[in-house]
């Protein structure tokens, strides 16, 4: 990787932090920390853009947002909230109101003076150009994996404000290692070029190798390089949620790099579980916050490392009826291992690299050649409301929800059943 763990530890020491791996914070502790942290920061008279996660991320957003609003309103010149969709589907007004906590009283009564935007990644006028990362620099940052230039485009709302304040969780992530920090800019509110590049670099490394890495991975290095082009001051309130609840283990404050590094230290202890031996099969029970396979695939990414060769991961998500709301190319190319695309690059180079990356992440490790074809290390099976022909057409296994006996799998000693899958990373010792 491009930086040592000591480098990240040094970054972490520069941030403020409350809580830790063995702690669960009270609301009052969180509120006091946020008020003190933002109160001691020079924000008076400045315009501030809050970068917030969408509802696929575990965040007690109404509590956090109310604290931030209390700390800033009346001090800053303007306050804008920008939902970092990446390339996810936009939230409806009712979904947004519920997610942000203003459904009962309305936005102005709940957060007076706050303007709310969603990242309209499908609209070209959304973006401001920050410049280009050269092919030579990309080659250096990716340790020789790619040598292509990258156009760096970012949502105008970030560029047009004096300060960008990221608010969100840090969790093991299949593309970058640990989520959060500058990732809220790239890919959170970024243009397609840098999204495709960073995701494909992660795919070339492979999810199984990069996920949960605390260091500055090549993908994180690219994201940080792009973030250096942002003219706004970049700050972050990073959180470490307690898995399966709305409580928090820790909150950190600092720059988008120092606060992220501090939170990642805690996440490495709270969101990684170790097994002594591989299992034959995993049943990942997908929570309803993941409405499509595009996001529910986290239930595969975080379990793949503990599945034995020739084993199986079953994604149990009867509430899901679509593979992707926005990336319909996935129905055309299906799910394949990395080498399937790399060794047939003339066929696939024109597909968005972010889509190719998602495909490889859900299909996992494998090999491909013209004679033997594709051989993947594990099987992936869906138990969803997606029609069987669509599932099999995407190169995945299928079980109808009515034919799935969860109790039988729970009783099988060779099967690991994981409730609320998608947050905690499982690894072998």
C-alpha positions in Angstrom: 0.0 0.0 0.0 1.1 3.6 -0.5 1.5 4.6 3.2 2.4 2.7 6.4 0.1 2.2 9.3 2.4 4.4 11.3 1.5 7.3 9.0 -2.2 6.7 9.6 -1.7 6.5 13.3 0.1 9.8 13.3 -2.8 11.3 11.4 -5.2 9.9 14.0 -3.4 11.6 16.9 -4.1 15.0 15.3 -7.9 14.5 15.6 -10.1 15.0 18.7 -12.0 11.9 19.7 -14.6 10.8 22.2 -15.4 7.2 22.9 -13.6 4.0 21.9 -14.0 0.3 21.0 -15.4 -0.7 24.4 -17.6 2.3 24.9 -21.2 3.3 23.9 -21.7 7.1 24.0 -24.8 8.8 25.4 -26.6 11.5 23.4 -25.5 14.2 25.8 -21.8 13.1 25.5 -22.1 13.3 21.7 -23.9 16.7 21.8 -21.3 18.2 24.2 -18.4 16.9 22.0 -19.9 18.4 18.8 -20.8 21.7 20.4 -17.3 22.0 21.8 -15.5 20.9 18.6 -17.4 23.2 16.3 -17.5 26.0 18.9 -13.7 26.1 19.0 -13.4 26.1 15.2 -13.2 29.4 13.3 -16.5 29.3 11.3 -18.1 32.6 12.2 -19.4 34.4 9.1 -18.4 31.5 6.8 -20.6 29.5 4.4 -20.7 25.9 5.3 -21.7 22.8 3.3 -22.6 19.7 5.2 -21.9 16.4 3.4 -24.3 13.8 4.6 -24.8 10.1 3.8 -27.9 8.7 2.3 -30.1 6.1 4.1 -28.0 3.1 3.0 -25.4 4.2 5.7 -25.7 3.5 9.4 -26.0 6.9 11.0 -28.2 8.4 13.7 -28.5 11.4 11.4 -31.3 13.4 13.1 -29.3 13.4 16.4 -26.1 14.4 14.8 -27.7 17.0 12.5 -29.5 18.6 15.4 -26.3 19.0 17.3 -24.4 20.4 14.3 -27.3 22.8 13.5 -27.3 24.0 17.1 -23.6 24.6 17.0 -23.6 26.5 13.6 -26.8 28.3 13.0 -26.5 32.0 13.8 -22.7 31.8 13.4 -22.3 30.9 9.8 -23.4 33.0 6.9 -25.2 30.1 5.1 -25.7 26.4 5.9 -26.3 23.8 3.2 -26.8 20.1 3.5 -25.8 18.0 0.5 -26.7 14.3 0.4 -23.8 12.3 -0.9 -25.6 9.9 -3.2 -22.6 8.8 -5.2 -24.5 7.2 -8.1 -27.4 5.9 -5.9 -31.0 6.7 -6.6 -32.3 10.0 -5.3 -34.4 9.9 -2.1 -38.0 11.0 -2.2 -39.1 14.0 -0.1 -40.7 11.7 2.4 -37.7 9.5 2.6 -35.4 12.5 3.0 -37.6 14.0 5.7 -37.6 10.8 7.7 -33.9 10.3 7.2 -33.0 13.8 8.4 -35.6 13.9 11.1 -37.9 16.7 9.9 -40.9 14.7 8.9 -43.1 15.8 11.8 -42.4 19.6 12.0 -41.1 20.3 8.5 -37.6 21.4 7.4 -37.7 25.1 8.4 -39.3 24.5 11.8 -36.8 21.7 12.6 -33.6 23.2 11.1 -34.3 26.9 10.5 -31.9 28.4 7.9 -30.8 25.0 6.5 -31.0 24.4 2.8 -31.1 20.7 1.7 -29.8 19.4 -1.7 -29.3 16.0 -3.1 -26.3 15.2 -5.3 -27.8 15.2 -8.8 -25.1 13.2 -10.4 -27.2 12.7 -13.5 -27.2 16.5 -14.3 -24.1 17.9 -16.0 -24.6 21.3 -14.5 -24.2 19.8 -11.0 -20.4 19.8 -11.4 -17.5 22.2 -11.3 -14.2 21.1 -12.8 -11.2 21.1 -10.4 -8.6 20.0 -12.9 -6.9 16.8 -14.0 -4.8 14.2 -12.3 -2.1 13.2 -14.8 -1.6 9.7 -16.2 1.9 9.7 -14.7 0.5 10.7 -11.2 -2.2 8.1 -11.5 0.4 5.4 -12.3 2.4 6.4 -9.2 -0.6 6.5 -6.9 -2.0 3.1 -8.1 1.4 1.5 -7.9 1.5 0.9 -11.7 -1.9 -0.6 -12.0 -3.3 2.1 -14.3 -1.8 5.0 -16.2 -4.7 7.1 -17.4 -5.5 10.8 -16.7 -8.5 11.5 -14.5 -10.8 14.5 -14.8 -11.8 15.7 -11.3 -15.3 17.1 -11.2 -17.2 17.9 -8.0 -20.6 19.1 -7.0 -20.6 22.9 -7.1 -22.2 23.2 -3.7 -18.9 22.1 -2.1 -16.7 24.4 -4.2 -19.0 27.4 -3.7 -18.9 27.2 0.1 -16.0 28.3 2.4 -16.1 25.1 4.5 -17.1 21.5 3.7 -18.0 19.5 6.8 -18.3 15.7 6.3 -20.6 13.9 8.7 -20.8 10.1 8.5 -19.6 6.7 9.5 -16.3 5.0 9.0 -16.7 1.3 8.2 -14.8 -1.5 6.3 -15.2 -0.8 2.6 -14.7 -3.0 -0.4 -13.2 -0.3 -2.7 -11.2 2.0 -0.5 -10.4 -0.1 2.6 -12.2 2.0 5.2 -15.0 4.3 4.2 -15.6 7.9 5.3 -13.5 11.1 5.2 -12.6 12.3 1.8 -14.7 9.5 0.3 -17.7 11.7 0.8 -16.3 13.9 -1.9 -15.0 11.1 -4.2 -17.2 9.3 -5.1 -19.9 10.8 -2.8 -20.5 14.0 -4.8 -18.1 13.5 -7.7 -18.2 13.2 -11.5 -18.2 10.0 -13.4 -14.5 9.9 -14.5 -13.0 9.9 -11.0 -15.7 7.5 -9.8 -14.9 5.0 -12.5 -11.2 5.3 -12.0 -11.2 4.8 -8.2 -13.6 1.9 -8.3 -11.7 0.1 -11.0 -8.4 0.4 -9.2 -10.2 -1.2 -6.2 -11.4 -4.0 -8.4 -7.9 -4.6 -9.8 -6.6 -5.0 -6.2 -9.8 -7.0 -5.4 -12.3 -6.5 -2.6 -11.0 -9.4 -0.5 -7.5 -7.8 -0.4 -8.4 -4.2 0.2 -11.5 -4.4 2.5 -11.0 -3.3 6.1 -7.5 -1.9 5.4 -6.6 0.9 7.7 -3.7 2.2 5.7 -3.7 4.7 2.8 -4.6 2.3 0.1 -4.0 3.2 -3.6 -7.7 4.1 -3.9 -7.6 6.3 -0.7 -4.4 7.9 -2.1 -6.3 8.8 -5.4 -9.2 10.1 -3.4 -6.9 12.2 -1.2 -5.1 13.5 -4.3 -8.4 14.6 -5.8 -9.5 16.2 -2.5 -6.4 18.3 -2.5 -7.8 20.2 -5.5 -10.9 21.3 -3.5 -10.6 25.0 -2.6 -12.8 24.8 0.5 -11.6 24.0 4.0 -12.3 20.4 4.6 -13.4 19.2 8.1 -15.1 16.0 9.3 -17.2 14.6 12.2 -16.7 10.9 11.7 -18.6 8.3 13.7 -18.2 4.7 14.5 -21.7 3.2 14.9 -22.5 0.2 17.2 -23.3 -2.6 14.8 -27.1 -3.3 14.6 -28.1 -0.2 16.6 -28.3 3.6 16.4 -25.8 4.0 19.2 -22.2 5.2 18.7 -18.9 3.8 19.9 -16.9 6.9 19.0 -17.1 10.4 17.3 -14.0 12.1 15.9 -13.4 15.6 14.7 -10.6 17.2 12.7 -9.7 17.5 9.0 -11.2 14.9 6.6 -8.0 13.0 6.9 -7.2 13.1 10.6 -10.8 12.5 11.8 -11.1 9.6 9.3 -7.8 8.0 10.6 -8.9 8.3 14.2 -12.3 6.7 13.5 -10.7 3.9 11.5 -8.6 2.9 14.5 -11.8 2.2 16.4 -13.6 0.6 13.5 -10.8 -1.9 13.1 -11.7 -3.2 16.5 -15.4 -2.9 16.5 -16.4 -4.0 13.0 -14.1 -6.9 12.2 -14.8 -10.4 13.5 -12.3 -13.3 13.2 -13.0 -17.0 12.6 -10.5 -19.8 13.3 -11.5 -21.8 10.2 -13.4 -21.1 6.9 -17.1 -22.1 6.6 -18.7 -23.9 3.8 -21.6 -21.5 3.5 -22.8 -18.1 4.6 -26.4 -16.8 4.8 -26.3 -13.0 4.8 -29.5 -11.6 6.1 -29.8 -8.3 4.4 -31.5 -5.4 6.3 -34.1 -3.3 4.6 -31.9 -0.2 4.4 -30.4 -1.8 1.4 -33.2 -1.6 -1.2 -31.3 -3.2 -4.2 -28.5 -5.6 -4.8 -26.2 -2.8 -5.7 -26.0 -1.8 -2.1 -27.0 -5.1 -0.5 -23.9 -6.7 -2.1 -22.1 -5.6 1.1 -23.5 -8.8 2.6 -21.2 -10.6 0.2 -18.1 -8.4 0.4 -17.8 -8.6 4.1 -18.3 -12.4 4.2 -16.3 -13.6 1.2 -13.0 -13.8 3.2 -14.3 -16.6 5.5 -15.9 -18.8 2.9 -14.0 -22.0 1.9 -13.0 -22.6 -1.7 -16.1 -24.1 -3.5 -18.4 -22.6 -0.9 -21.4 -20.4 -1.2 -22.7 -17.0 0.0 -26.5 -16.7 0.0 -27.9 -13.2 0.2 -31.3 -13.5 1.9 -33.2 -10.3 1.0 -36.9 -11.1 0.1 -37.6 -7.3 0.2 -35.4 -6.6 -2.8 -36.9 -6.6 -6.3 -34.1 -5.0 -8.4 -30.4 -5.6 -8.9 -29.9 -1.8 -9.5 -32.3 1.1 -9.8 -29.8 3.2 -11.8 -27.1 1.0 -13.3 -29.0 -1.2 -15.8 -25.8 -2.2 -17.6 -25.3 -4.8 -14.9 -28.2 -6.8 -16.4 -26.3 -6.8 -19.7 -22.8 -7.8 -18.4 -23.8 -9.9 -15.4 -21.5 -10.7 -12.5 -18.0 -12.0 -13.1 -14.6 -12.2 -11.6 -12.0 -9.6 -12.3 -10.0 -11.6 -14.8 -13.1 -12.2 -16.9 -13.1 -8.5 -17.8 -9.3 -7.9 -17.7 -8.7 -10.7 -20.2 -11.5 -9.5 -22.5 -10.8 -5.8 -22.2 -11.6 -5.0 -25.8 -15.2 -6.2 -25.1 -15.7 -4.4 -21.8 -13.5 -1.2 -21.7 -16.5 0.9 -22.9 -18.7 -0.1 -19.9 -18.5 2.3 -16.9 -15.6 1.0 -14.9 -17.6 1.5 -11.7 -20.2 -1.0 -13.0 -17.4 -3.5 -13.9 -16.0 -3.0 -10.4 -19.3 -3.7 -8.7 -19.7 -6.8 -10.8 -16.3 -8.2 -9.7 -16.9 -7.3 -6.1 -20.1 -9.4 -5.9 -18.7 -12.3 -7.8 -15.4 -12.5 -5.9 -12.2 -14.2 -6.7 -11.8 -16.4 -9.8 -10.0 -17.1 -13.0 -10.7 -16.8 -16.7 -9.1 -18.0 -19.9 -10.4 -18.7 -23.4 -10.1 -22.5 -23.0 -11.3 -23.2 -19.5 -13.7 -20.2 -19.3 -14.6 -18.6 -16.0 -14.1 -20.4 -12.7 -15.1 -18.5 -9.6 -13.9 -19.4 -6.1 -17.4 -19.4 -4.5 -21.0 -19.5 -5.6 -23.3 -16.5 -5.0 -27.0 -17.2 -4.6 -29.9 -14.7 -4.3 -33.1 -15.2 -2.3 -35.0 -12.1 -3.4 -38.1 -10.9 -5.2 -36.1 -10.4 -8.4 -37.4 -12.7 -11.1 -35.4 -15.9 -11.6 -34.6 -15.2 -15.3 -33.0 -11.9 -14.3 -31.0 -13.4 -11.5 -29.7 -16.3 -13.6 -29.2 -14.0 -16.6 -26.8 -12.0 -14.4 -24.8 -15.1 -13.7 -26.0 -15.6 -10.1 -27.7 -18.5 -8.4 -31.4 -18.4 -7.5 -33.7 -19.7 -4.7 -37.3 -18.5 -4.5 -38.1 -17.0 -1.1 -40.9 -19.4 -0.5 -38.6 -22.3 -1.0 -35.9 -21.0 1.4 -35.8 -22.7 4.8 -33.8 -20.3 7.0 -34.3 -22.4 10.1 -32.6 -25.4 8.4 -29.6 -23.3 7.5 -29.4 -22.0 11.1 -29.3 -25.6 12.3 -26.5 -26.5 9.9 -23.1 -26.6 11.6 -21.4 -25.8 8.2 -23.4 -22.7 7.7 -22.7 -19.3 9.2 -25.9 -17.2 9.4 -25.2 -13.4 9.8 -28.1 -11.1 10.7 -28.0 -7.4 9.7 -25.2 -8.3 7.2 -23.3 -5.5 5.4 -21.5 -3.7 8.2 -19.3 -6.1 10.0 -16.3 -7.6 8.2 -15.5 -11.3 8.8 -11.9 -12.5 8.4 -9.9 -15.6 9.1 -7.3 -15.4 11.8 
